[in-house]
Protein backbone atom coordinates (compact mmCIF):
# COMPACT_ATOMS: atom_id res chain seq x y z
CA UNK A 1 0.00 0.00 0.00
CA UNK A 2 1.06 3.56 -0.59
CA UNK A 3 1.23 5.81 2.50
CA UNK A 4 -2.26 6.94 3.44
CA UNK A 5 -3.23 10.13 5.22
CA UNK A 6 -5.64 8.98 7.88
CA UNK A 7 -7.66 12.03 8.86
CA UNK A 8 -7.18 15.06 6.58
CA UNK A 9 -10.01 16.96 8.33
CA UNK A 10 -7.75 17.81 11.28
CA UNK A 11 -4.09 18.05 12.27
CA UNK A 12 -2.90 15.15 14.39
CA UNK A 13 0.64 14.02 15.21
CA UNK A 14 2.64 11.54 17.33
CA UNK A 15 0.38 8.53 16.64
CA UNK A 16 0.23 5.72 19.20
CA UNK A 17 -1.54 2.77 17.55
CA UNK A 18 -3.11 -0.04 19.59
CA UNK A 19 -5.51 -2.91 18.91
CA UNK A 20 -8.42 -3.22 21.34
CA UNK A 21 -11.46 -5.48 20.91
CA UNK A 22 -10.60 -6.30 17.30
CA UNK A 23 -10.39 -2.66 16.23
CA UNK A 24 -7.36 -0.47 15.63
CA UNK A 25 -7.22 2.76 17.65
CA UNK A 26 -4.75 5.61 17.19
CA UNK A 27 -4.12 8.07 20.00
CA UNK A 28 -2.38 11.18 18.62
CA UNK A 29 -1.45 14.57 19.92
CA UNK A 30 -3.65 17.34 18.49
CA UNK A 31 -1.94 20.17 16.59
CA UNK A 32 -3.55 23.57 16.26
CA UNK A 33 -2.34 27.02 15.29
CA UNK A 34 -1.71 28.62 18.69
CA UNK A 35 0.20 31.61 17.32
CA UNK A 36 3.22 30.82 19.52
CA UNK A 37 6.65 31.64 18.14
CA UNK A 38 8.79 28.79 16.85
CA UNK A 39 11.69 27.79 19.08
CA UNK A 40 14.08 24.87 19.52
CA UNK A 41 12.24 23.70 22.64
CA UNK A 42 8.91 23.20 20.86
CA UNK A 43 7.19 26.20 22.44
CA UNK A 44 5.03 26.53 19.35
CA UNK A 45 3.48 23.09 19.99
CA UNK A 46 0.75 24.18 22.41
CA UNK A 47 -1.50 21.13 22.24
CA UNK A 48 -4.40 21.34 24.69
CA UNK A 49 -6.44 18.17 24.20
CA UNK A 50 -6.45 14.57 22.98
CA UNK A 51 -8.71 12.80 20.49
CA UNK A 52 -8.79 9.16 19.41
CA UNK A 53 -9.51 7.77 15.94
CA UNK A 54 -10.34 4.17 15.02
CA UNK A 55 -10.60 1.96 11.96
CA UNK A 56 -11.23 -1.64 10.95
CA UNK A 57 -9.69 -1.45 7.46
CA UNK A 58 -6.37 0.38 7.55
CA UNK A 59 -5.87 0.69 3.81
CA UNK A 60 -9.29 1.74 2.56
CA UNK A 61 -11.76 1.84 5.43
CA UNK A 62 -13.54 4.73 7.05
CA UNK A 63 -11.69 6.55 9.81
CA UNK A 64 -13.79 7.48 12.84
CA UNK A 65 -12.86 10.38 15.08
CA UNK A 66 -14.41 9.69 18.48
CA UNK A 67 -13.90 13.26 19.58
CA UNK A 68 -12.07 14.76 22.53
CA UNK A 69 -11.13 12.27 25.23
CA UNK A 70 -9.18 14.59 27.57
CA UNK A 71 -8.55 18.36 27.82
CA UNK A 72 -5.77 20.12 29.70
CA UNK A 73 -8.37 22.04 31.72
CA UNK A 74 -9.43 18.71 33.27
CA UNK A 75 -5.91 18.00 34.56
CA UNK A 76 -5.32 19.87 37.81
CA UNK A 77 -1.54 19.67 37.75
CA UNK A 78 -1.04 20.48 34.04
CA UNK A 79 -0.92 23.97 32.56
CA UNK A 80 -0.22 23.36 28.85
CA UNK A 81 1.48 21.39 26.08
CA UNK A 82 -0.25 18.03 26.15
CA UNK A 83 2.28 16.24 24.00
CA UNK A 84 2.57 12.57 23.12
CA UNK A 85 0.48 9.87 24.84
CA UNK A 86 -0.25 6.15 24.71
CA UNK A 87 -2.93 3.78 26.03
CA UNK A 88 -2.77 0.31 27.57
CA UNK A 89 -5.54 -2.03 28.70
CA UNK A 90 -5.57 -3.98 31.97
CA UNK A 91 -8.46 -5.89 33.54
CA UNK A 92 -11.00 -4.17 31.32
CA UNK A 93 -9.80 -0.63 32.09
CA UNK A 94 -7.90 1.63 29.71
CA UNK A 95 -5.00 3.73 30.98
CA UNK A 96 -3.91 6.83 29.08
CA UNK A 97 -0.30 7.77 29.93
CA UNK A 98 0.39 11.30 28.72
CA UNK A 99 2.95 14.09 29.01
CA UNK A 100 2.24 17.73 29.85
CA UNK A 101 3.89 20.76 31.45
CA UNK A 102 3.06 21.72 35.01
CA UNK A 103 2.73 25.31 36.24
CA UNK A 104 6.50 25.48 36.80
CA UNK A 105 7.21 24.73 33.15
CA UNK A 106 8.37 21.17 33.83
CA UNK A 107 7.16 18.12 31.91
CA UNK A 108 5.74 15.16 33.83
CA UNK A 109 3.77 12.05 32.93
CA UNK A 110 0.16 11.68 34.01
CA UNK A 111 -2.47 8.93 34.00
CA UNK A 112 -6.15 9.06 33.00
CA UNK A 113 -8.55 6.10 33.10
CA UNK A 114 -11.52 5.04 30.96
CA UNK A 115 -13.94 2.13 30.74
CA UNK A 116 -13.59 1.87 26.96
CA UNK A 117 -10.94 2.69 24.35
CA UNK A 118 -12.96 5.64 23.03
CA UNK A 119 -12.88 7.36 26.43
CA UNK A 120 -13.65 9.73 27.93
CA UNK A 121 -10.62 9.46 30.23
CA UNK A 122 -10.68 10.70 33.81
CA UNK A 123 -7.30 12.07 34.95
CA UNK A 124 -5.61 11.41 38.26
CA UNK A 125 -5.20 14.44 40.50
CA UNK A 126 -1.41 14.34 40.49
CA UNK A 127 1.27 13.31 37.97
CA UNK A 128 3.13 10.03 38.36
CA UNK A 129 5.54 10.35 41.28
CA UNK A 130 9.11 10.76 40.08
CA UNK A 131 8.09 11.17 36.44
CA UNK A 132 9.73 13.56 34.03
CA UNK A 133 10.20 14.33 30.34
CA UNK A 134 7.89 13.40 27.45
CA UNK A 135 6.78 10.85 24.82
CA UNK A 136 5.49 7.89 26.84
CA UNK A 137 5.09 4.58 25.02
CA UNK A 138 3.33 1.91 27.06
CA UNK A 139 4.17 -1.73 26.34
CA UNK A 140 2.30 -4.72 27.76
CA UNK A 141 4.46 -7.84 27.62
CA UNK A 142 3.19 -11.39 27.18
CA UNK A 143 3.43 -12.01 30.93
CA UNK A 144 1.11 -9.06 31.64
CA UNK A 145 3.80 -6.74 33.00
CA UNK A 146 3.47 -3.16 31.74
CA UNK A 147 6.42 -0.93 30.93
CA UNK A 148 6.59 2.76 30.02
CA UNK A 149 9.35 4.07 27.78
CA UNK A 150 9.83 7.83 27.75
CA UNK A 151 12.19 10.75 27.19
CA UNK A 152 13.08 13.55 24.82
CA UNK A 153 15.98 15.98 24.49
CA UNK A 154 15.86 19.76 24.19
CA UNK A 155 12.17 20.59 24.67
CA UNK A 156 11.67 17.17 26.23
CA UNK A 157 13.95 18.15 29.14
CA UNK A 158 15.55 14.70 29.36
CA UNK A 159 18.99 16.28 29.71
CA UNK A 160 17.87 18.04 32.90
CA UNK A 161 17.67 14.76 34.78
CA UNK A 162 21.14 13.26 34.43
CA UNK A 163 23.37 12.65 37.43
CA UNK A 164 24.81 16.03 38.59
CA UNK A 165 28.39 15.23 37.77
CA UNK A 166 30.93 17.27 35.85
CA UNK A 167 31.62 16.32 32.24
CA UNK A 168 35.28 16.96 31.46
CA UNK A 169 36.83 16.21 28.11
CA UNK A 170 40.33 17.25 27.06
CA UNK A 171 40.50 19.84 29.80
CA UNK A 172 37.19 21.46 28.89
CA UNK A 173 34.70 21.66 31.76
CA UNK A 174 31.24 21.32 30.26
CA UNK A 175 29.44 22.06 33.52
CA UNK A 176 26.91 19.90 35.36
CA UNK A 177 25.36 17.22 33.16
CA UNK A 178 21.91 18.46 34.15
CA UNK A 179 22.50 21.84 32.50
CA UNK A 180 20.07 22.50 29.68
CA UNK A 181 21.34 21.33 26.29
CA UNK A 182 24.71 20.19 27.72
CA UNK A 183 24.97 17.09 25.56
CA UNK A 184 24.07 18.87 22.36
CA UNK A 185 27.24 20.97 22.58
CA UNK A 186 29.41 18.24 24.11
CA UNK A 187 32.23 16.36 22.35
CA UNK A 188 30.87 13.91 19.84
CA UNK A 189 32.61 10.90 21.37
CA UNK A 190 30.96 10.86 24.80
CA UNK A 191 28.11 8.37 25.33
CA UNK A 192 24.74 9.58 24.08
CA UNK A 193 21.98 10.30 26.54
CA UNK A 194 19.34 7.60 26.44
CA UNK A 195 15.63 7.29 26.97
CA UNK A 196 14.23 5.55 30.05
CA UNK A 197 12.14 2.45 30.75
CA UNK A 198 10.22 1.72 33.93
CA UNK A 199 7.90 -1.09 35.03
CA UNK A 200 4.49 0.19 36.11
CA UNK A 201 2.75 -0.70 39.36
CA UNK A 202 -0.04 -3.28 39.30
CA UNK A 203 -2.66 -0.52 39.25
CA UNK A 204 -0.82 1.23 36.35
CA UNK A 205 -0.87 4.51 38.30
CA UNK A 206 2.76 4.78 39.47
CA UNK A 207 6.28 3.64 38.70
CA UNK A 208 7.02 0.33 40.41
CA UNK A 209 10.76 1.02 40.39
CA UNK A 210 13.32 3.67 39.52
CA UNK A 211 13.48 4.34 35.77
CA UNK A 212 16.39 2.68 33.98
CA UNK A 213 18.36 3.95 30.99
CA UNK A 214 17.60 2.31 27.65
CA UNK A 215 21.04 1.51 26.33
CA UNK A 216 21.47 1.32 22.55
CA UNK A 217 24.73 -0.34 21.47
CA UNK A 218 26.54 -0.38 18.16
CA UNK A 219 27.57 -3.61 16.38
CA UNK A 220 30.75 -3.71 18.51
CA UNK A 221 28.75 -3.61 21.73
CA UNK A 222 29.64 -0.02 22.54
CA UNK A 223 27.05 2.65 23.48
CA UNK A 224 26.10 5.04 20.69
CA UNK A 225 27.92 8.35 21.04
CA UNK A 226 26.57 11.89 21.28
CA UNK A 227 27.83 12.65 17.77
CA UNK A 228 26.20 9.62 16.18
CA UNK A 229 23.35 10.73 13.88
CA UNK A 230 21.49 7.54 14.85
CA UNK A 231 21.44 8.17 18.61
CA UNK A 232 18.21 8.57 20.53
CA UNK A 233 16.49 11.95 20.61
CA UNK A 234 12.79 11.27 21.36
CA UNK A 235 9.67 9.24 20.41
CA UNK A 236 10.32 5.84 22.03
CA UNK A 237 8.25 2.90 20.86
CA UNK A 238 8.41 -0.77 21.83
CA UNK A 239 6.97 -3.76 20.00
CA UNK A 240 7.70 -7.46 19.94
CA UNK A 241 8.34 -9.68 16.91
CA UNK A 242 9.21 -13.40 17.03
CA UNK A 243 10.15 -13.20 20.70
CA UNK A 244 12.53 -10.25 20.26
CA UNK A 245 12.04 -6.73 21.61
CA UNK A 246 12.20 -3.92 19.05
CA UNK A 247 12.99 -0.47 20.43
CA UNK A 248 12.42 2.25 17.83
CA UNK A 249 12.89 5.99 18.15
CA UNK A 250 13.39 9.31 16.39
CA UNK A 251 16.81 10.83 16.01
CA UNK A 252 15.23 14.27 16.26
CA UNK A 253 17.51 16.86 14.73
CA UNK A 254 18.68 14.39 12.07
CA UNK A 255 15.03 13.33 11.60
CA UNK A 256 15.51 9.60 11.01
CA UNK A 257 13.42 6.80 12.45
CA UNK A 258 15.77 4.10 13.75
CA UNK A 259 15.47 0.82 15.63
CA UNK A 260 17.43 -1.59 17.81
CA UNK A 261 16.73 -5.17 18.98
CA UNK A 262 17.09 -6.75 22.41
CA UNK A 263 16.25 -9.89 24.36
CA UNK A 264 14.19 -8.34 27.15
CA UNK A 265 12.18 -5.15 27.85
CA UNK A 266 15.10 -3.42 29.57
CA UNK A 267 17.72 -4.05 26.91
CA UNK A 268 20.46 -3.44 26.10
CA UNK A 269 19.40 -3.09 22.48
CA UNK A 270 21.69 -3.46 19.47
CA UNK A 271 21.29 -0.84 16.77
CA UNK A 272 20.01 -2.27 13.46
CA UNK A 273 19.29 0.55 11.04
CA UNK A 274 16.92 3.18 9.68
CA UNK A 275 13.23 2.42 9.14
CA UNK A 276 12.24 5.76 7.63
CA UNK A 277 14.23 8.70 6.29
CA UNK A 278 13.36 12.26 7.37
CA UNK A 279 9.82 13.45 6.77
CA UNK A 280 8.75 17.03 6.14
CA UNK A 281 8.39 18.65 9.54
CA UNK A 282 9.47 17.94 13.10
CA UNK A 283 9.99 15.00 13.82
CA UNK A 284 9.71 11.41 12.61
CA UNK A 285 7.42 10.34 15.46
CA UNK A 286 5.76 6.95 14.99
CA UNK A 287 4.27 3.69 16.24
CA UNK A 288 4.38 0.10 14.96
CA UNK A 289 1.54 -2.39 15.39
CA UNK A 290 0.28 -5.69 14.03
CA UNK A 291 -3.35 -5.80 12.91
CA UNK A 292 -5.20 -8.62 11.15
CA UNK A 293 -1.94 -10.39 10.34
CA UNK A 294 -0.24 -7.33 8.81
CA UNK A 295 2.29 -4.94 10.29
CA UNK A 296 1.81 -1.18 9.97
CA UNK A 297 3.92 1.91 10.55
CA UNK A 298 2.06 5.02 11.71
CA UNK A 299 3.78 8.41 11.58
CA UNK A 300 3.16 12.00 10.49
CA UNK A 301 4.45 14.74 8.24
CA UNK A 302 3.69 18.38 7.45
CA UNK A 303 3.04 18.09 3.72
CA UNK A 304 -0.71 18.97 3.83
CA UNK A 305 -0.02 22.14 5.84
CA UNK A 306 2.97 23.02 3.62
CA UNK A 307 5.06 23.00 6.82
CA UNK A 308 4.30 26.71 7.21
CA UNK A 309 3.08 26.41 10.78
CA UNK A 310 4.41 22.92 11.57
CA UNK A 311 0.91 21.47 11.64
CA UNK A 312 1.16 17.72 11.13
CA UNK A 313 -1.02 15.03 9.57
CA UNK A 314 -1.20 11.32 10.37
CA UNK A 315 -0.01 8.73 7.86
CA UNK A 316 0.19 4.95 7.69
CA UNK A 317 1.81 2.34 5.48
CA UNK A 318 2.67 -1.34 5.68
CA UNK A 319 5.84 -2.58 7.36
CA UNK A 320 7.74 -5.72 6.32
CA UNK A 321 10.38 -7.90 7.99
CA UNK A 322 13.26 -9.78 6.39
CA UNK A 323 13.85 -13.46 7.13
CA UNK A 324 16.53 -12.55 9.68
CA UNK A 325 14.07 -10.39 11.62
CA UNK A 326 15.39 -7.03 10.43
CA UNK A 327 12.89 -4.42 9.26
CA UNK A 328 12.73 -3.38 5.64
CA UNK A 329 13.22 0.33 5.19
CA UNK A 330 10.10 2.11 3.93
CA UNK A 331 9.73 5.15 1.70
CA UNK A 332 7.52 8.11 2.55
CA UNK A 333 5.96 8.97 -0.80
C-alpha positions as CSV (number, residue, x, y, z in Angstrom):
1,X,0.0,0.0,0.0
2,X,1.1,3.6,-0.6
3,X,1.2,5.8,2.5
4,X,-2.3,6.9,3.4
5,X,-3.2,10.1,5.2
6,X,-5.6,9.0,7.9
7,X,-7.7,12.0,8.9
8,X,-7.2,15.1,6.6
9,X,-10.0,17.0,8.3
10,X,-7.8,17.8,11.3
11,X,-4.1,18.1,12.3
12,X,-2.9,15.2,14.4
13,X,0.6,14.0,15.2
14,X,2.6,11.5,17.3
15,X,0.4,8.5,16.6
16,X,0.2,5.7,19.2
17,X,-1.5,2.8,17.6
18,X,-3.1,0.0,19.6
19,X,-5.5,-2.9,18.9
20,X,-8.4,-3.2,21.3
21,X,-11.5,-5.5,20.9
22,X,-10.6,-6.3,17.3
23,X,-10.4,-2.7,16.2
24,X,-7.4,-0.5,15.6
25,X,-7.2,2.8,17.6
26,X,-4.8,5.6,17.2
27,X,-4.1,8.1,20.0
28,X,-2.4,11.2,18.6
29,X,-1.5,14.6,19.9
30,X,-3.6,17.3,18.5
31,X,-1.9,20.2,16.6
32,X,-3.6,23.6,16.3
33,X,-2.3,27.0,15.3
34,X,-1.7,28.6,18.7
35,X,0.2,31.6,17.3
36,X,3.2,30.8,19.5
37,X,6.7,31.6,18.1
38,X,8.8,28.8,16.8
39,X,11.7,27.8,19.1
40,X,14.1,24.9,19.5
41,X,12.2,23.7,22.6
42,X,8.9,23.2,20.9
43,X,7.2,26.2,22.4
44,X,5.0,26.5,19.3
45,X,3.5,23.1,20.0
46,X,0.8,24.2,22.4
47,X,-1.5,21.1,22.2
48,X,-4.4,21.3,24.7
49,X,-6.4,18.2,24.2
50,X,-6.4,14.6,23.0
51,X,-8.7,12.8,20.5
52,X,-8.8,9.2,19.4
53,X,-9.5,7.8,15.9
54,X,-10.3,4.2,15.0
55,X,-10.6,2.0,12.0
56,X,-11.2,-1.6,10.9
57,X,-9.7,-1.4,7.5
58,X,-6.4,0.4,7.5
59,X,-5.9,0.7,3.8
60,X,-9.3,1.7,2.6
61,X,-11.8,1.8,5.4
62,X,-13.5,4.7,7.1
63,X,-11.7,6.5,9.8
64,X,-13.8,7.5,12.8
65,X,-12.9,10.4,15.1
66,X,-14.4,9.7,18.5
67,X,-13.9,13.3,19.6
68,X,-12.1,14.8,22.5
69,X,-11.1,12.3,25.2
70,X,-9.2,14.6,27.6
71,X,-8.6,18.4,27.8
72,X,-5.8,20.1,29.7
73,X,-8.4,22.0,31.7
74,X,-9.4,18.7,33.3
75,X,-5.9,18.0,34.6
76,X,-5.3,19.9,37.8
77,X,-1.5,19.7,37.8
78,X,-1.0,20.5,34.0
79,X,-0.9,24.0,32.6
80,X,-0.2,23.4,28.9
81,X,1.5,21.4,26.1
82,X,-0.3,18.0,26.2
83,X,2.3,16.2,24.0
84,X,2.6,12.6,23.1
85,X,0.5,9.9,24.8
86,X,-0.2,6.1,24.7
87,X,-2.9,3.8,26.0
88,X,-2.8,0.3,27.6
89,X,-5.5,-2.0,28.7
90,X,-5.6,-4.0,32.0
91,X,-8.5,-5.9,33.5
92,X,-11.0,-4.2,31.3
93,X,-9.8,-0.6,32.1
94,X,-7.9,1.6,29.7
95,X,-5.0,3.7,31.0
96,X,-3.9,6.8,29.1
97,X,-0.3,7.8,29.9
98,X,0.4,11.3,28.7
99,X,3.0,14.1,29.0
100,X,2.2,17.7,29.9
101,X,3.9,20.8,31.4
102,X,3.1,21.7,35.0
103,X,2.7,25.3,36.2
104,X,6.5,25.5,36.8
105,X,7.2,24.7,33.1
106,X,8.4,21.2,33.8
107,X,7.2,18.1,31.9
108,X,5.7,15.2,33.8
109,X,3.8,12.0,32.9
110,X,0.2,11.7,34.0
111,X,-2.5,8.9,34.0
112,X,-6.1,9.1,33.0
113,X,-8.6,6.1,33.1
114,X,-11.5,5.0,31.0
115,X,-13.9,2.1,30.7
116,X,-13.6,1.9,27.0
117,X,-10.9,2.7,24.4
118,X,-13.0,5.6,23.0
119,X,-12.9,7.4,26.4
120,X,-13.6,9.7,27.9
121,X,-10.6,9.5,30.2
122,X,-10.7,10.7,33.8
123,X,-7.3,12.1,34.9
124,X,-5.6,11.4,38.3
125,X,-5.2,14.4,40.5
126,X,-1.4,14.3,40.5
127,X,1.3,13.3,38.0
128,X,3.1,10.0,38.4
129,X,5.5,10.4,41.3
130,X,9.1,10.8,40.1
131,X,8.1,11.2,36.4
132,X,9.7,13.6,34.0
133,X,10.2,14.3,30.3
134,X,7.9,13.4,27.4
135,X,6.8,10.8,24.8
136,X,5.5,7.9,26.8
137,X,5.1,4.6,25.0
138,X,3.3,1.9,27.1
139,X,4.2,-1.7,26.3
140,X,2.3,-4.7,27.8
141,X,4.5,-7.8,27.6
142,X,3.2,-11.4,27.2
143,X,3.4,-12.0,30.9
144,X,1.1,-9.1,31.6
145,X,3.8,-6.7,33.0
146,X,3.5,-3.2,31.7
147,X,6.4,-0.9,30.9
148,X,6.6,2.8,30.0
149,X,9.4,4.1,27.8
150,X,9.8,7.8,27.8
151,X,12.2,10.7,27.2
152,X,13.1,13.5,24.8
153,X,16.0,16.0,24.5
154,X,15.9,19.8,24.2
155,X,12.2,20.6,24.7
156,X,11.7,17.2,26.2
157,X,13.9,18.2,29.1
158,X,15.6,14.7,29.4
159,X,19.0,16.3,29.7
160,X,17.9,18.0,32.9
161,X,17.7,14.8,34.8
162,X,21.1,13.3,34.4
163,X,23.4,12.7,37.4
164,X,24.8,16.0,38.6
165,X,28.4,15.2,37.8
166,X,30.9,17.3,35.9
167,X,31.6,16.3,32.2
168,X,35.3,17.0,31.5
169,X,36.8,16.2,28.1
170,X,40.3,17.3,27.1
171,X,40.5,19.8,29.8
172,X,37.2,21.5,28.9
173,X,34.7,21.7,31.8
174,X,31.2,21.3,30.3
175,X,29.4,22.1,33.5
176,X,26.9,19.9,35.4
177,X,25.4,17.2,33.2
178,X,21.9,18.5,34.2
179,X,22.5,21.8,32.5
180,X,20.1,22.5,29.7
181,X,21.3,21.3,26.3
182,X,24.7,20.2,27.7
183,X,25.0,17.1,25.6
184,X,24.1,18.9,22.4
185,X,27.2,21.0,22.6
186,X,29.4,18.2,24.1
187,X,32.2,16.4,22.4
188,X,30.9,13.9,19.8
189,X,32.6,10.9,21.4
190,X,31.0,10.9,24.8
191,X,28.1,8.4,25.3
192,X,24.7,9.6,24.1
193,X,22.0,10.3,26.5
194,X,19.3,7.6,26.4
195,X,15.6,7.3,27.0
196,X,14.2,5.5,30.1
197,X,12.1,2.5,30.8
198,X,10.2,1.7,33.9
199,X,7.9,-1.1,35.0
200,X,4.5,0.2,36.1
201,X,2.8,-0.7,39.4
202,X,0.0,-3.3,39.3
203,X,-2.7,-0.5,39.3
204,X,-0.8,1.2,36.3
205,X,-0.9,4.5,38.3
206,X,2.8,4.8,39.5
207,X,6.3,3.6,38.7
208,X,7.0,0.3,40.4
209,X,10.8,1.0,40.4
210,X,13.3,3.7,39.5
211,X,13.5,4.3,35.8
212,X,16.4,2.7,34.0
213,X,18.4,4.0,31.0
214,X,17.6,2.3,27.6
215,X,21.0,1.5,26.3
216,X,21.5,1.3,22.5
217,X,24.7,-0.3,21.5
218,X,26.5,-0.4,18.2
219,X,27.6,-3.6,16.4
220,X,30.7,-3.7,18.5
221,X,28.8,-3.6,21.7
222,X,29.6,0.0,22.5
223,X,27.1,2.7,23.5
224,X,26.1,5.0,20.7
225,X,27.9,8.4,21.0
226,X,26.6,11.9,21.3
227,X,27.8,12.7,17.8
228,X,26.2,9.6,16.2
229,X,23.3,10.7,13.9
230,X,21.5,7.5,14.8
231,X,21.4,8.2,18.6
232,X,18.2,8.6,20.5
233,X,16.5,11.9,20.6
234,X,12.8,11.3,21.4
235,X,9.7,9.2,20.4
236,X,10.3,5.8,22.0
237,X,8.2,2.9,20.9
238,X,8.4,-0.8,21.8
239,X,7.0,-3.8,20.0
240,X,7.7,-7.5,19.9
241,X,8.3,-9.7,16.9
242,X,9.2,-13.4,17.0
243,X,10.1,-13.2,20.7
244,X,12.5,-10.3,20.3
245,X,12.0,-6.7,21.6
246,X,12.2,-3.9,19.0
247,X,13.0,-0.5,20.4
248,X,12.4,2.3,17.8
249,X,12.9,6.0,18.2
250,X,13.4,9.3,16.4
251,X,16.8,10.8,16.0
252,X,15.2,14.3,16.3
253,X,17.5,16.9,14.7
254,X,18.7,14.4,12.1
255,X,15.0,13.3,11.6
256,X,15.5,9.6,11.0
257,X,13.4,6.8,12.4
258,X,15.8,4.1,13.7
259,X,15.5,0.8,15.6
260,X,17.4,-1.6,17.8
261,X,16.7,-5.2,19.0
262,X,17.1,-6.8,22.4
263,X,16.2,-9.9,24.4
264,X,14.2,-8.3,27.2
265,X,12.2,-5.2,27.8
266,X,15.1,-3.4,29.6
267,X,17.7,-4.0,26.9
268,X,20.5,-3.4,26.1
269,X,19.4,-3.1,22.5
270,X,21.7,-3.5,19.5
271,X,21.3,-0.8,16.8
272,X,20.0,-2.3,13.5
273,X,19.3,0.6,11.0
274,X,16.9,3.2,9.7
275,X,13.2,2.4,9.1
276,X,12.2,5.8,7.6
277,X,14.2,8.7,6.3
278,X,13.4,12.3,7.4
279,X,9.8,13.5,6.8
280,X,8.7,17.0,6.1
281,X,8.4,18.7,9.5
282,X,9.5,17.9,13.1
283,X,10.0,15.0,13.8
284,X,9.7,11.4,12.6
285,X,7.4,10.3,15.5
286,X,5.8,7.0,15.0
287,X,4.3,3.7,16.2
288,X,4.4,0.1,15.0
289,X,1.5,-2.4,15.4
290,X,0.3,-5.7,14.0
291,X,-3.4,-5.8,12.9
292,X,-5.2,-8.6,11.1
293,X,-1.9,-10.4,10.3
294,X,-0.2,-7.3,8.8
295,X,2.3,-4.9,10.3
296,X,1.8,-1.2,10.0
297,X,3.9,1.9,10.5
298,X,2.1,5.0,11.7
299,X,3.8,8.4,11.6
300,X,3.2,12.0,10.5
301,X,4.4,14.7,8.2
302,X,3.7,18.4,7.5
303,X,3.0,18.1,3.7
304,X,-0.7,19.0,3.8
305,X,0.0,22.1,5.8
306,X,3.0,23.0,3.6
307,X,5.1,23.0,6.8
308,X,4.3,26.7,7.2
309,X,3.1,26.4,10.8
310,X,4.4,22.9,11.6
311,X,0.9,21.5,11.6
312,X,1.2,17.7,11.1
313,X,-1.0,15.0,9.6
314,X,-1.2,11.3,10.4
315,X,0.0,8.7,7.9
316,X,0.2,4.9,7.7
317,X,1.8,2.3,5.5
318,X,2.7,-1.3,5.7
319,X,5.8,-2.6,7.4
320,X,7.7,-5.7,6.3
321,X,10.4,-7.9,8.0
322,X,13.3,-9.8,6.4
323,X,13.9,-13.5,7.1
324,X,16.5,-12.5,9.7
325,X,14.1,-10.4,11.6
326,X,15.4,-7.0,10.4
327,X,12.9,-4.4,9.3
328,X,12.7,-3.4,5.6
329,X,13.2,0.3,5.2
330,X,10.1,2.1,3.9
331,X,9.7,5.1,1.7
332,X,7.5,8.1,2.6
333,X,6.0,9.0,-0.8
